[in-house]
Each structure stands twice: as C-alpha cells, then as structure tokens.
Amino acid sequence: MLALTAYVFFPLEQFLALGQKPPAIMTTTPRWLVGLAGAGLVVAIYAPLWLAGYWLARRLGLPPVCREGAGWRHWLLWPLIIGLGGGVLLVVADRVFVAAGSPLKIPHPVFPFSLIASASAAIGEEILFRSFLMGLWAFLLNLLLRRWNATRAALWAGNVIAALLFSAGHLPAVMLFLHVSDPHSIPILALAETLVLNGIVGLAAGERYMRDGLVAAIGIHFWADVVWHVIWPVVGAGT
C-alpha cells in the first residue's frame, strides 16, 4: 500500500527540485497504473528478500519480526526514542560537515510525501540491509567462526558490513546531487558525510534488530527519517 501511494502521489515537482526531468511514463501513463506497476515490482523484489531474511534469522537465533514475549516498549517505545535521538544526531552531524565545507546539500521530499517516503524507505531498506544482507553476512561468518562459538561477533560484523553497504547504496544519489559521473569524483567530505549519516542509522537499526527484531529496526529507521526529512526541513528552513 505504501509503494502504491508513493508512486501515485509522488509530486512531479520533486523531480524539478532534484534538477531532473520527470520520466515520460509519469507524464503519459495514468498515475494509478504507474502505482500498481511500482507496487507489484516492490512486492516481487522484497517478498523473497524478507523470506530469506526470516530463514537466516531463525538459523542465527534472532527474532525475525518481533522478539517473542516482548512488550510494546521494545517494538514501539525504544525504537521511537532511539530513532528520534538518531535523527537529531543526523542533523548535528550534517551541520558539522556543512561547517567544515562539505558541498553535499541533501534535498528533502516535500511534505506530506516525506512521511510516505520515510515509511516506505524504512520498511524496504530494513528488509534489504538488515533482514537479508546483515543476516546473510552474519550467517556466513558464523559458519566460519563456528568452532570458536563466536555468533555474537559474527552478528556484529554482519551489522557493520550491512551498515557500510547501506551507506554505499546512497552513493548514486550523492553523485546525482553533486552532478558527478563516478564515485571517485565525490569530494572526500561529501563521501565522509554520506558514510557517517547513513552509518549512524544502519548501526543503530542493526543493534535493535539483533535485540528485538525487524519491526524495531524499521521503527528506528522511520523515526530517524521523520526528524531528518520531515521535521528538520521545517525547523531548519532558514539555515
């Protein structure tokens, strides 16, 4: 439903804000049809990834969705607190990098699409990077380290790798924002900012995934994005 809503209501003005021309399909095809096609593609991609992540979590002894017996504090309250705190940390880190001369000016989706984008990104990216990729790397490393009974170390190594991949996954967007053609052309401060900001969210979501499951990781990601993409553009509009 979120994917359908995102494709149907994605404002064409957002492309202009990013300095892009809207794809022809969004101007010549009924929006509801674009939405259905996009939603179908999302399901086709993320459903198998979630099933694989579920299997990996079971093999690693992790709670795939929610930790059994955990109350609402674990899947709602703590993700809310950690996510909001992480979002504030993102804003502070961004201000530090800007003051240091980073050329990266990250555009934010327009409201209320920013809320939809935050929710859909939190769900999709946590399925990909935490449930699947973190689980996959932790599973493989755990096999290598089995004789030393180092499952915890394998999980944290998987968390770090997934956080790095999560950061790297944002580099194409950074290249677009900076109008450069390859990653080697990204200024070092912009590259560092990308790694730090996304790494903060990735590591925090991964830690909570290990502790309380995918719902908690999604919650942290969502609330951090709410601060970063929804609240900060309004509060910091004059900065």
VENMORA-V100164 format. One record per pair of residues at least 12 apart in sequence whose C-alpha atoms are under 6 Angstrom apart, sorted by the first residue. I is the first residue (numbers start at 1). GAP is how many residues later the second one is. D is the distance in Angstrom with one decimal. If there is no record, write none. Layout:
BEGIN
i->{I:I}
gap->{GAP:GAP}
d->{D:D}
END
This chain:
BEGIN
i->{2:3:4:4:4:7:8:8:8:49:50:53:53:56:63:64:65:65:65:66:66:67:67:75:79:79:79:83:83:83:84:84:86:87:87:87:90:102:102:104:108:114:118:118:119:122:122:122:123:126:129:133:134:134:134:137:138:138:138:141:142:159:163:163:163:167:167:205:205}
gap->{118:36:31:32:35:28:23:24:27:83:77:78:79:79:150:149:148:149:150:146:147:145:146:141:137:140:141:137:140:141:139:140:138:137:140:141:107:87:88:86:121:116:104:107:103:96:99:100:95:92:33:29:24:25:28:21:16:17:20:13:12:47:36:39:40:28:31:12:15}
d->{5.9:4.9:4.6:5.9:5.0:4.6:5.0:5.6:4.9:6.0:5.8:4.6:4.3:5.6:4.7:5.3:4.8:4.7:5.7:5.6:4.6:4.9:5.8:4.8:5.6:5.1:4.6:4.1:4.7:4.5:5.4:5.2:5.6:4.0:5.0:5.6:5.7:5.1:5.4:5.4:5.5:5.9:5.7:5.6:5.7:5.3:5.2:5.2:5.7:6.0:5.6:6.0:4.8:5.5:5.0:5.0:4.9:4.9:4.5:5.3:5.3:5.5:5.3:4.6:5.8:5.2:5.1:4.4:5.9}
END
